[in-house]
Amino acid sequence: MIFMFIVTCSLNEEYKELTSVGKVWITTSQVDFAVSDLERGLDLTIFHGTISLTMHSQKHLKFEKFLQSMKSFRTLDNGFFKDFWEHAFECVFSSFAVKSPKCTGKERLESLPGPVFEMSMTGHSYGIYNAVYAVAHALHTMYSSQSNDQSVLGGRNTEFHDAQPWQLHQFLQGISFNNSAGETISLDENREMGGGFDILNMVSFPNNSIIRIKVGRVDPKAPEGKEVTLQEDLLVWSKVFNQTLPVSRCRDSCHPSYMKRKKEGEKFCCYECVPCPEGKISIQKDMDDCSSCPEDQYPSQDQDHCIPKMIQFLSYEEPMGICLASVAVSFSLITVLILRIFIKFKNTPIVKASNQDVTYTLLISLLLCFLCAFLFLGRPRKVTCFFRQFAFGITFSVSVSCVLAKTINVVLAFMANKPGSSMRKWMGKRLTNSTVISCSIIQMCICTVWLGTTPPFPDLDTKSMATEVIAECNEGSVVMFYIVLAYMGLLSSISFSVAFFARKLPDSFNEAKFITFSMLMFCSVWLCFVPTYLSTKGKYMVAVEIFSILASGAALLCCIFFPKCYIIVLRPEMNRREQVITKKH
């Protein structure tokens, strides 16, 4: 301390002008402002505004209470405390004191000025305090491990040997505990705490007392960019400063939406104002750099503030949602009507010839296809996201499997009519039902694996669009989603191929013709779906999938069942056994 005082005095020829030296001391953690007897008379106001880095410490109320409880009679048996007490209070315990007053025993440590003795726990004391606790925890861990080893070896009651310092090294590495000051202390692999430093600001008073105010922290473990924090409003500078930041002599302040950029080759205080880059803002004057908005906000047109993004999803209230929902309801009602017609006329030749069980299954699956479109409308929820692709994949697989079973049934019916054909044994419900069940189970297994491993979940996409947040269902696994589509495409291709080759079979009511056209439209819709789906975003992506579901379902419904309904309802004279079995010329 006295060395620093001499150096400061040498900065000016006259001591009386020291207050106008205009220097700010910045000291390291090794410099302490505790004064001795010879230094008590020094004018500490010259250190007013000093910035010092000290070892990190935490306020500990029990430590202060302990110091407050210390009295002189406790120090008589300890030579160090006895000497400290006499120097700190400038008194002696000896009854033969002549020059110095005798210690009365009523002295209190809190009455000492800050430069002589601080009541709060300093960084050095805090480090020692944590070190003692770290050794205690390491000893406890070491003895616990030895106790466990003894219990494993048969529980022999042997005394512990005195621990050697080097034996604690492995137990100190990576140790972590909470001290009584409420802070978590951890040691790294080198047995170092690495607690960082506190930034203190020293304020002096006319009575030559000083206090140190914590104004910041240096924490190497903090997130990137937050290693150094400083509370500028708490800083107290030397009296020779005007307490304001220096003003550039080259130009006026930079307005919001602009940032400062230093001019090359000119004075350090000279800068120019440049607009913020696209996508960034500055909300204050003289910003050194522009900042980005949070993910759920976007920059204003003037780039001086952030605007919250609107959440986008395909709702029932908007025209597109109303239109798709209306189409889904309409086709659902038409499907129910057709199913009612087929049930009412179940004893007619056309209904019997089309395999009633497969026909009913196909109509019910198409009804569920139209209804599953509603799982895609509205804001994505956990339940709707979980079931929408599962319902879509299963219902369409059942529908296409029914179409494939009907196509195979047409081919087998023609081949079984040939004399001596062995195909008659394959005719019947067993083959068609087996086709529907087996093809559907494969898709169900794929969907089950998908939902069991990486199920879809509601998510918010904040990056795809600049001014909106997309509320969507994250598919969980894009690969599984395309496997479901690929399997459905495989079934469609097989069904289309079989129906195409059977389209010219000589029959007055050859169902394969209508299946061929329906599967052609079905495959065309889903071939167009993939590139369109990948090129759209947000609610339009959902709208594309709903449209594909409705269009492909409508293709199957219209092409397969409308001709039959026309004959059943409007041309009943064609719905006779003679007409159904008559061959073409």
C-alpha positions as CSV (number, residue, x, y, z in Angstrom):
1,M,0.0,0.0,0.0
2,I,2.8,2.5,0.9
3,F,4.6,1.7,-2.3
4,M,1.4,2.5,-4.3
5,F,1.0,5.7,-2.4
6,I,4.6,6.8,-3.2
7,V,4.1,6.0,-6.9
8,T,0.9,8.0,-7.0
9,C,2.6,11.0,-5.3
10,S,5.3,10.9,-7.9
11,L,2.8,11.5,-10.6
12,N,2.5,15.1,-9.6
13,E,5.1,17.5,-8.1
14,E,2.7,19.0,-5.5
15,Y,0.8,16.7,-3.2
16,K,-2.0,19.1,-3.0
17,E,-2.8,18.6,-6.6
18,L,-3.0,14.8,-6.4
19,T,-6.8,14.9,-6.6
20,S,-6.5,16.2,-10.2
21,V,-4.1,13.6,-11.4
22,G,-6.8,12.1,-13.5
23,K,-5.8,8.5,-13.2
24,V,-7.9,5.4,-12.5
25,W,-6.2,2.5,-10.7
26,I,-7.0,-1.0,-12.0
27,T,-5.5,-3.5,-9.7
28,T,-5.2,-7.3,-9.8
29,S,-6.4,-9.8,-7.1
30,Q,-2.9,-9.8,-5.5
31,V,-3.2,-6.2,-4.5
32,D,-4.9,-5.7,-1.1
33,F,-5.8,-2.3,0.5
34,A,-5.4,-3.4,4.1
35,V,-3.3,-0.8,5.8
36,S,-0.8,-1.2,8.7
37,D,0.1,1.1,11.6
38,L,2.4,3.2,9.4
39,E,-0.2,3.6,6.7
40,R,-3.2,4.7,8.8
41,G,-2.4,8.3,8.3
42,L,-2.3,8.2,4.5
43,D,-4.9,10.0,2.5
44,L,-6.8,7.2,0.7
45,T,-9.0,9.6,-1.3
46,I,-6.4,9.4,-4.1
47,F,-7.6,5.8,-4.6
48,H,-11.2,6.9,-5.0
49,G,-12.8,5.1,-7.9
50,T,-10.2,2.3,-8.1
51,I,-11.3,-0.8,-10.0
52,S,-9.9,-4.0,-8.6
53,L,-10.2,-7.7,-9.5
54,T,-10.5,-9.9,-6.4
55,M,-11.0,-13.6,-5.9
56,H,-14.7,-14.5,-6.1
57,S,-16.5,-14.5,-2.7
58,Q,-20.0,-15.0,-1.5
59,K,-21.7,-13.2,1.5
60,H,-21.7,-15.4,4.5
61,L,-23.8,-14.2,7.5
62,K,-22.5,-16.8,9.9
63,F,-19.0,-15.6,9.2
64,E,-19.9,-12.0,10.2
65,K,-21.7,-13.2,13.3
66,F,-18.6,-15.2,14.3
67,L,-16.4,-12.1,14.0
68,Q,-18.8,-10.1,15.9
69,S,-18.7,-12.6,18.8
70,M,-14.9,-12.5,19.1
71,K,-13.7,-10.8,22.3
72,S,-10.2,-10.0,23.6
73,F,-10.1,-12.6,26.4
74,R,-10.3,-15.4,23.7
75,T,-7.1,-14.2,22.1
76,L,-4.8,-14.3,25.1
77,D,-4.0,-18.0,24.6
78,N,-3.2,-17.5,20.9
79,G,-0.1,-15.5,20.1
80,F,-1.2,-14.6,16.6
81,F,-4.6,-13.2,17.7
82,K,-3.0,-11.4,20.7
83,D,-0.5,-9.6,18.3
84,F,-3.3,-8.8,15.8
85,W,-5.6,-7.4,18.5
86,E,-2.9,-5.1,19.9
87,H,-2.0,-3.8,16.4
88,A,-5.5,-3.4,15.2
89,F,-6.8,-1.6,18.3
90,E,-3.5,0.1,19.1
91,C,-3.6,-1.1,22.7
92,V,-1.6,-3.6,24.8
93,F,-2.6,-6.4,27.2
94,S,0.4,-5.8,29.4
95,S,-0.2,-4.1,32.8
96,F,3.0,-2.1,32.4
97,A,1.9,-0.3,29.3
98,V,3.2,3.3,29.2
99,K,2.8,4.8,25.7
100,S,-0.2,2.7,24.5
101,P,-3.5,2.4,26.3
102,K,-4.4,-0.9,27.8
103,C,-6.8,-3.2,26.0
104,T,-10.1,-3.1,27.9
105,G,-11.8,-6.2,26.4
106,K,-14.7,-4.1,25.1
107,E,-13.1,-3.7,21.7
108,R,-15.2,-5.0,18.8
109,L,-13.9,-5.9,15.3
110,E,-16.8,-4.1,13.6
111,S,-15.6,-0.8,15.0
112,L,-12.4,-1.0,12.9
113,P,-12.2,1.0,9.7
114,G,-12.5,-1.0,6.4
115,P,-8.8,-0.6,5.4
116,V,-7.7,-2.1,8.7
117,F,-10.1,-5.0,8.9
118,E,-13.1,-6.0,6.8
119,M,-16.1,-7.8,8.4
120,S,-17.2,-9.4,5.2
121,M,-15.6,-12.6,3.9
122,T,-12.9,-11.6,1.4
123,G,-11.9,-13.6,-1.6
124,H,-8.9,-15.1,0.1
125,S,-10.9,-16.2,3.1
126,Y,-13.7,-17.6,0.9
127,G,-11.1,-19.6,-1.1
128,I,-9.7,-21.1,2.1
129,Y,-13.2,-21.8,3.4
130,N,-14.1,-23.7,0.3
131,A,-10.7,-25.5,0.2
132,V,-11.3,-26.8,3.8
133,Y,-14.8,-28.0,2.8
134,A,-13.4,-29.7,-0.4
135,V,-10.8,-31.6,1.7
136,A,-13.5,-32.6,4.2
137,H,-15.7,-33.9,1.4
138,A,-12.8,-35.8,-0.2
139,L,-11.9,-37.4,3.2
140,H,-15.5,-38.4,3.6
141,T,-15.6,-40.0,0.1
142,M,-12.3,-41.8,0.7
143,Y,-13.4,-43.2,4.1
144,S,-16.8,-44.2,2.6
145,S,-15.0,-46.1,-0.2
146,Q,-12.8,-47.8,2.3
147,S,-15.8,-48.8,4.4
148,N,-17.5,-50.3,1.3
149,D,-14.4,-52.2,0.5
150,Q,-14.3,-53.6,4.0
151,S,-17.9,-54.7,3.8
152,V,-17.3,-56.5,0.5
153,L,-14.3,-58.3,2.0
154,G,-16.3,-59.7,4.9
155,G,-16.9,-56.8,7.2
156,R,-13.6,-57.1,9.1
157,N,-13.4,-54.2,11.6
158,T,-10.0,-52.7,10.9
159,E,-8.9,-49.2,11.9
160,F,-8.3,-46.6,9.2
161,H,-4.7,-45.6,8.6
162,D,-3.9,-41.9,8.7
163,A,-4.6,-40.5,5.3
164,Q,-1.7,-39.1,3.4
165,P,-2.1,-35.9,1.3
166,W,-1.4,-37.6,-2.0
167,Q,-4.2,-40.1,-1.3
168,L,-6.8,-37.4,-1.6
169,H,-5.8,-36.3,-5.1
170,Q,-8.1,-38.8,-6.9
171,F,-11.1,-37.9,-4.6
172,L,-10.6,-34.1,-5.2
173,Q,-10.9,-34.5,-8.9
174,G,-14.4,-33.6,-10.1
175,I,-15.8,-33.2,-6.6
176,S,-18.9,-31.0,-6.3
177,F,-20.8,-29.8,-3.2
178,N,-23.0,-26.9,-2.0
179,N,-21.4,-24.8,0.7
180,S,-23.3,-23.1,3.5
181,A,-23.2,-19.8,1.6
182,G,-25.7,-21.3,-1.0
183,E,-23.2,-21.7,-3.8
184,T,-22.2,-24.8,-5.7
185,I,-18.5,-25.5,-5.7
186,S,-16.9,-27.9,-8.1
187,L,-13.3,-28.9,-8.8
188,D,-12.1,-29.8,-12.3
189,E,-9.8,-32.6,-13.3
190,N,-6.8,-30.5,-12.1
191,R,-8.4,-30.0,-8.7
192,E,-8.9,-26.3,-9.3
193,M,-12.1,-24.4,-8.4
194,G,-11.8,-21.8,-11.2
195,G,-14.4,-19.5,-9.5
196,G,-13.4,-16.5,-11.5
197,F,-13.1,-13.0,-10.1
198,D,-15.3,-10.2,-8.7
199,I,-14.9,-6.7,-10.0
200,L,-14.9,-4.2,-7.1
201,N,-15.1,-0.4,-7.1
202,M,-13.5,1.3,-4.2
203,V,-15.2,4.4,-2.8
204,S,-13.5,6.6,-0.2
205,F,-15.0,9.1,2.3
206,P,-13.6,12.2,3.9
207,N,-13.0,10.4,7.2
208,N,-10.5,8.2,5.4
209,S,-12.7,5.2,5.4
210,I,-13.3,3.2,2.3
211,I,-15.9,0.6,1.1
212,R,-15.7,-1.7,-1.8
213,I,-18.8,-2.2,-4.0
214,K,-19.2,-5.3,-6.2
215,V,-20.0,-4.0,-9.7
216,G,-19.3,-7.0,-11.9
217,R,-18.0,-10.5,-12.3
218,V,-15.5,-12.4,-14.4
219,D,-16.8,-16.0,-14.8
220,P,-14.9,-18.3,-17.2
221,K,-17.7,-20.9,-16.9
222,A,-20.4,-18.5,-18.1
223,P,-22.0,-18.8,-21.6
224,E,-20.1,-17.4,-24.5
225,G,-20.3,-13.6,-24.6
226,K,-21.3,-13.5,-20.9
227,E,-17.9,-14.1,-19.3
228,V,-17.6,-10.5,-18.2
229,T,-20.6,-8.7,-16.7
230,L,-20.5,-5.1,-15.4
231,Q,-23.1,-2.9,-13.8
232,E,-22.2,0.5,-15.1
233,D,-24.8,2.3,-13.0
234,L,-23.0,1.2,-9.8
235,L,-19.6,2.5,-10.8
236,V,-18.2,5.5,-9.0
237,W,-15.4,7.3,-10.8
238,S,-12.7,9.7,-9.6
239,K,-14.0,13.2,-8.8
240,V,-11.9,14.7,-11.6
241,F,-14.2,13.0,-14.2
242,N,-17.5,14.4,-15.2
243,Q,-19.3,11.0,-14.9
244,T,-20.3,11.0,-18.6
245,L,-19.0,9.0,-21.5
246,P,-16.7,10.8,-24.0
247,V,-18.5,12.2,-27.0
248,S,-17.1,11.7,-30.5
249,R,-15.7,14.8,-32.0
250,C,-16.3,13.6,-35.6
251,R,-20.1,13.3,-35.9
252,D,-23.4,13.1,-34.1
253,S,-24.9,10.0,-32.6
254,C,-26.0,7.1,-34.7
255,H,-29.8,6.7,-34.6
256,P,-31.6,3.4,-34.0
257,S,-31.5,0.9,-36.9
258,Y,-27.9,2.0,-37.5
259,M,-24.6,0.9,-35.9
260,K,-21.2,2.5,-35.5
261,R,-18.3,1.5,-37.7
262,K,-14.8,2.8,-37.1
263,K,-13.2,4.8,-39.8
264,E,-9.9,3.4,-40.9
265,G,-7.0,5.7,-40.7
266,E,-8.7,8.3,-38.4
267,K,-8.8,8.9,-34.7
268,F,-10.2,6.1,-32.5
269,C,-13.3,8.2,-31.6
270,C,-14.2,8.7,-35.2
271,Y,-16.8,6.4,-36.7
272,E,-19.5,6.3,-39.3
273,C,-23.1,5.1,-39.1
274,V,-24.1,2.2,-41.3
275,P,-27.5,0.5,-41.6
276,C,-28.1,-2.7,-39.8
277,P,-27.8,-5.8,-41.9
278,E,-31.0,-7.5,-43.1
279,G,-32.7,-9.4,-40.3
280,K,-31.0,-7.4,-37.5
281,I,-32.0,-4.4,-35.4
282,S,-30.6,-1.7,-33.1
283,I,-32.9,-0.2,-30.6
284,Q,-30.6,2.4,-29.0
285,K,-28.3,5.2,-30.2
286,D,-24.7,4.5,-30.9
287,M,-24.9,0.8,-30.9
288,D,-21.6,-1.0,-31.6
289,D,-23.4,-3.8,-33.3
290,C,-26.8,-4.8,-34.4
291,S,-28.6,-7.7,-32.7
292,S,-31.0,-10.4,-34.0
293,C,-34.6,-10.7,-32.9
294,P,-35.7,-13.7,-30.9
295,E,-36.9,-16.7,-32.9
296,D,-40.6,-15.8,-32.4
297,Q,-40.1,-12.2,-33.5
298,Y,-39.0,-10.4,-36.7
299,P,-37.4,-7.0,-37.4
300,S,-39.7,-4.1,-38.2
301,Q,-39.4,-2.3,-41.5
302,D,-37.3,0.5,-39.9
303,Q,-35.1,-2.2,-38.1
304,D,-35.5,-0.4,-34.8
305,H,-37.7,-2.9,-32.9
306,C,-39.0,-6.5,-33.1
307,I,-42.5,-7.5,-34.0
308,P,-44.0,-10.8,-32.7
309,K,-44.6,-13.3,-35.4
310,M,-48.2,-14.5,-36.1
311,I,-48.8,-18.3,-35.6
312,Q,-49.9,-19.8,-38.8
313,F,-52.0,-23.0,-39.3
314,L,-54.8,-24.2,-41.5
315,S,-57.9,-23.3,-39.4
316,Y,-61.6,-24.0,-39.9
317,E,-62.5,-20.3,-40.1
318,E,-60.5,-19.3,-43.2
319,P,-61.9,-19.9,-46.7
320,M,-59.4,-22.7,-47.6
321,G,-60.2,-24.6,-44.4
322,I,-64.0,-24.2,-44.9
323,C,-63.7,-25.3,-48.5
324,L,-61.7,-28.5,-47.7
325,A,-63.9,-29.3,-44.7
326,S,-67.1,-28.9,-46.9
327,V,-65.7,-31.2,-49.5
328,A,-64.7,-33.8,-46.9
329,V,-68.3,-33.7,-45.4
330,S,-69.9,-33.9,-48.9
331,F,-67.9,-37.0,-49.9
332,S,-68.5,-38.6,-46.5
333,L,-72.2,-38.2,-47.0
334,I,-72.1,-39.6,-50.5
335,T,-70.1,-42.6,-49.3
336,V,-72.8,-43.2,-46.6
337,L,-75.5,-42.9,-49.2
338,I,-73.8,-45.4,-51.5
339,L,-73.3,-47.8,-48.6
340,R,-77.0,-47.5,-47.9
341,I,-77.9,-48.3,-51.5
342,F,-75.6,-51.4,-51.6
343,I,-77.1,-52.6,-48.3
344,K,-80.7,-52.0,-49.5
345,F,-80.1,-53.8,-52.8
346,K,-77.7,-56.5,-51.4
347,N,-79.8,-59.3,-53.0
348,T,-79.4,-57.9,-56.6
349,P,-77.0,-59.6,-59.0
350,I,-74.6,-56.6,-59.4
351,V,-74.1,-56.3,-55.6
352,K,-73.7,-60.1,-55.2
353,A,-71.2,-60.3,-58.1
354,S,-69.0,-57.5,-56.6
355,N,-68.1,-59.5,-53.4
356,Q,-70.2,-57.9,-50.7
357,D,-67.8,-58.1,-47.8
358,V,-64.9,-56.5,-49.8
359,T,-67.3,-53.8,-51.1
360,Y,-68.6,-52.9,-47.6
361,T,-65.0,-52.8,-46.3
362,L,-63.9,-50.6,-49.2
363,L,-66.8,-48.1,-48.6
364,I,-66.2,-48.0,-44.9
365,S,-62.4,-47.4,-45.4
366,L,-63.2,-44.6,-47.9
367,L,-65.5,-43.0,-45.4
368,L,-62.7,-43.1,-42.8
369,C,-60.3,-41.6,-45.4
370,F,-62.6,-38.6,-45.9
371,L,-63.1,-38.2,-42.2
372,C,-59.3,-38.4,-41.4
373,A,-58.9,-35.1,-43.4
374,F,-60.3,-33.4,-40.3
375,L,-57.3,-34.5,-38.3
376,F,-55.2,-32.2,-40.5
377,L,-57.4,-29.1,-39.9
378,G,-57.0,-26.8,-36.9
379,R,-54.0,-26.1,-34.7
380,P,-51.9,-29.2,-34.3
381,R,-52.3,-31.0,-31.0
382,K,-50.6,-33.9,-29.4
383,V,-53.4,-36.3,-30.1
384,T,-54.1,-35.2,-33.7
385,C,-50.4,-35.3,-34.6
386,F,-50.1,-38.8,-33.1
387,F,-53.0,-40.2,-35.1
388,R,-53.2,-38.3,-38.3
389,Q,-50.6,-40.1,-40.4
390,F,-51.4,-43.4,-38.7
391,A,-55.1,-43.0,-39.7
392,F,-54.2,-41.8,-43.2
393,G,-51.8,-44.7,-43.9
394,I,-54.0,-47.5,-42.5
395,T,-57.3,-46.4,-44.1
396,F,-55.8,-45.9,-47.5
397,S,-53.9,-49.2,-47.4
398,V,-57.2,-51.0,-46.5
399,S,-58.9,-49.2,-49.5
400,V,-56.2,-50.1,-52.0
401,S,-56.0,-53.6,-50.6
402,C,-59.8,-54.0,-51.2
403,V,-59.4,-52.7,-54.8
404,L,-56.5,-55.2,-55.3
405,A,-58.7,-58.0,-53.9
406,K,-61.6,-57.1,-56.2
407,T,-59.2,-57.0,-59.2
408,I,-57.8,-60.4,-58.4
409,N,-61.3,-61.7,-58.0
410,V,-62.2,-60.5,-61.5
411,V,-59.2,-62.2,-63.1
412,L,-59.8,-65.5,-61.2
413,A,-63.5,-65.4,-62.2
414,F,-62.6,-65.2,-65.9
415,M,-59.9,-67.9,-65.7
416,A,-62.2,-70.2,-63.7
417,N,-64.8,-70.2,-66.4
418,K,-62.4,-72.0,-68.8
419,P,-63.1,-75.7,-69.1
420,G,-60.8,-77.8,-67.0
421,S,-59.4,-74.8,-65.1
422,S,-57.8,-75.4,-61.7
423,M,-58.5,-71.8,-60.6
424,R,-62.0,-72.7,-59.3
425,K,-60.4,-73.8,-55.9
426,W,-59.0,-70.3,-55.4
427,M,-62.4,-68.7,-55.9
428,G,-64.3,-67.5,-52.9
429,K,-64.0,-65.2,-49.9
430,R,-60.9,-66.8,-48.4
431,L,-58.5,-65.4,-51.0
432,T,-60.0,-61.9,-51.1
433,N,-60.2,-61.6,-47.3
434,S,-56.7,-62.9,-47.0
435,T,-55.5,-60.3,-49.5
436,V,-57.1,-57.4,-47.7
437,I,-56.0,-58.5,-44.2
438,S,-52.4,-59.3,-45.1
439,C,-51.8,-56.1,-47.1
440,S,-53.3,-54.0,-44.4
441,I,-51.3,-55.7,-41.6
442,I,-48.0,-54.9,-43.3
443,Q,-48.9,-51.2,-43.3
444,M,-50.2,-51.4,-39.8
445,C,-46.8,-52.9,-38.6
446,I,-44.9,-50.1,-40.4
447,C,-47.1,-47.4,-38.7
448,T,-46.7,-49.2,-35.3
449,V,-42.9,-49.1,-35.6
450,W,-43.1,-45.5,-36.5
451,L,-45.3,-44.5,-33.6
452,G,-43.3,-46.7,-31.2
453,T,-39.9,-45.2,-32.0
454,T,-40.2,-41.6,-33.3
455,P,-43.9,-40.6,-33.1
456,P,-45.0,-37.3,-34.6
457,F,-45.5,-34.4,-32.2
458,P,-46.7,-30.7,-32.3
459,D,-43.9,-28.3,-33.1
460,L,-43.3,-24.6,-34.0
461,D,-41.2,-23.8,-37.1
462,T,-39.8,-20.3,-36.5
463,K,-37.2,-20.4,-39.4
464,S,-39.1,-21.2,-42.6
465,M,-41.0,-18.0,-42.8
466,A,-39.8,-14.5,-42.0
467,T,-42.9,-13.0,-40.4
468,E,-44.9,-16.1,-39.2
469,V,-44.4,-19.0,-36.9
470,I,-45.7,-22.3,-38.4
471,A,-47.6,-24.5,-36.0
472,E,-47.1,-27.9,-37.5
473,C,-46.8,-31.6,-36.7
474,N,-43.2,-32.7,-36.7
475,E,-43.2,-36.1,-38.4
476,G,-40.6,-37.4,-36.0
477,S,-39.1,-39.6,-38.7
478,V,-39.3,-38.3,-42.3
479,V,-38.0,-41.7,-43.4
480,M,-40.9,-43.6,-41.9
481,F,-43.4,-41.2,-43.4
482,Y,-42.0,-41.9,-46.9
483,I,-41.9,-45.6,-46.2
484,V,-45.7,-45.4,-45.5
485,L,-46.2,-43.6,-48.8
486,A,-43.9,-46.0,-50.7
487,Y,-45.8,-49.0,-49.5
488,M,-49.1,-47.4,-50.4
489,G,-47.6,-46.6,-53.8
490,L,-46.5,-50.3,-54.2
491,L,-50.0,-51.5,-53.5
492,S,-51.5,-49.0,-56.0
493,S,-49.0,-50.0,-58.7
494,I,-49.8,-53.7,-58.3
495,S,-53.5,-53.1,-58.3
496,F,-53.3,-50.8,-61.4
497,S,-51.1,-53.3,-63.3
498,V,-53.5,-56.3,-62.6
499,A,-56.5,-54.2,-63.5
500,F,-54.9,-52.9,-66.7
501,F,-54.2,-56.4,-68.0
502,A,-57.7,-57.5,-67.1
503,R,-59.6,-54.5,-68.6
504,K,-60.5,-56.3,-71.8
505,L,-61.8,-59.5,-70.4
506,P,-65.1,-60.4,-72.2
507,D,-67.8,-59.6,-69.6
508,S,-70.8,-57.4,-69.9
509,F,-70.0,-55.7,-66.7
510,N,-66.2,-55.9,-66.4
511,E,-65.3,-54.2,-63.1
512,A,-61.6,-54.2,-64.0
513,K,-62.2,-51.3,-66.5
514,F,-63.4,-49.0,-63.7
515,I,-60.7,-50.1,-61.3
516,T,-58.1,-49.4,-64.0
517,F,-59.3,-45.8,-64.4
518,S,-59.7,-45.3,-60.7
519,M,-56.2,-46.5,-59.9
520,L,-54.8,-44.4,-62.8
521,M,-56.3,-41.3,-61.2
522,F,-55.2,-42.5,-57.7
523,C,-51.6,-42.9,-58.7
524,S,-51.6,-39.6,-60.6
525,V,-52.7,-37.7,-57.6
526,W,-50.0,-39.2,-55.3
527,L,-47.3,-38.8,-57.9
528,C,-48.1,-35.1,-58.1
529,F,-48.3,-35.0,-54.3
530,V,-44.7,-35.6,-53.5
531,P,-43.0,-32.7,-55.4
532,T,-45.9,-30.3,-54.5
533,Y,-45.7,-31.3,-50.8
534,L,-41.9,-30.7,-50.8
535,S,-42.2,-27.3,-52.5
536,T,-44.8,-25.8,-50.1
537,K,-44.6,-24.6,-46.5
538,G,-46.9,-24.0,-43.6
539,K,-50.6,-24.4,-44.0
540,Y,-50.3,-24.8,-47.7
541,M,-48.3,-28.0,-47.2
542,V,-51.2,-29.3,-45.0
543,A,-53.7,-28.2,-47.6
544,V,-51.9,-30.2,-50.3
545,E,-52.0,-33.4,-48.2
546,I,-55.8,-32.9,-47.5
547,F,-56.5,-32.3,-51.2
548,S,-54.6,-35.4,-52.1
549,I,-56.5,-37.5,-49.6
550,L,-59.9,-36.2,-50.8
551,A,-59.0,-36.4,-54.5
552,S,-57.6,-39.9,-54.4
553,G,-60.5,-41.1,-52.3
554,A,-63.0,-39.5,-54.6
555,A,-61.4,-41.2,-57.6
556,L,-61.9,-44.6,-56.0
557,L,-65.4,-43.8,-55.0
558,C,-66.6,-42.3,-58.2
559,C,-65.0,-44.6,-60.7
560,I,-65.8,-47.8,-59.0
561,F,-69.3,-47.2,-57.4
562,F,-71.0,-44.5,-59.5
563,P,-71.5,-46.8,-62.6
564,K,-73.0,-49.5,-60.3
565,C,-75.2,-47.0,-58.5
566,Y,-76.4,-45.8,-61.9
567,I,-77.5,-49.3,-62.9
568,I,-79.0,-50.1,-59.5
569,V,-81.0,-46.9,-59.2
570,L,-81.7,-45.7,-62.7
571,R,-81.4,-48.8,-64.9
572,P,-82.8,-51.7,-62.8
573,E,-83.6,-53.7,-66.0
574,M,-79.8,-54.2,-66.4
575,N,-79.5,-55.5,-62.8
576,R,-80.6,-59.0,-63.8
577,R,-78.7,-62.3,-63.7
578,E,-79.0,-62.8,-67.4
579,Q,-77.3,-59.4,-68.1
580,V,-74.5,-60.0,-65.6
581,I,-73.4,-63.3,-67.0
582,T,-73.8,-62.5,-70.7
583,K,-70.5,-62.5,-72.6
584,K,-69.5,-59.8,-75.1
585,H,-69.5,-60.7,-78.8
